[in-house]
Amino acid sequence: MSEITVTPAQQIRLNLLTTVGYDTAAAEDAIHFVDDDPLKYQMFINQFSRVTSESGVVARTTKAIKESEQALLLFSGSGS
């Protein structure tokens, strides 16, 4: 029996799909934002778990993306 191999990018996308409860619209937004970047992925996962002000999964995803974008600014500095 052959072994199924999942690439790191595929694993990120699968995890995002699972995180948003298999809502494909939310997953599409999350996948577009993360763009297979491990830092963006981890930031999104952390922010998504913190968003409690939105009840719909697409709205929650949008809010998590906005929060992630703001937090990622901390990582784009010159390192000083």
Buried (B, 14 or more C-beta within 10 A) or exposed (E): EEEEEEEEBEEBBEBBBEBBEEBEEBBBBBBEBBEBBEEBBEBBBEBBEEBEEEEEBBEBBBBBBEBBBEEBEEEEEEEE
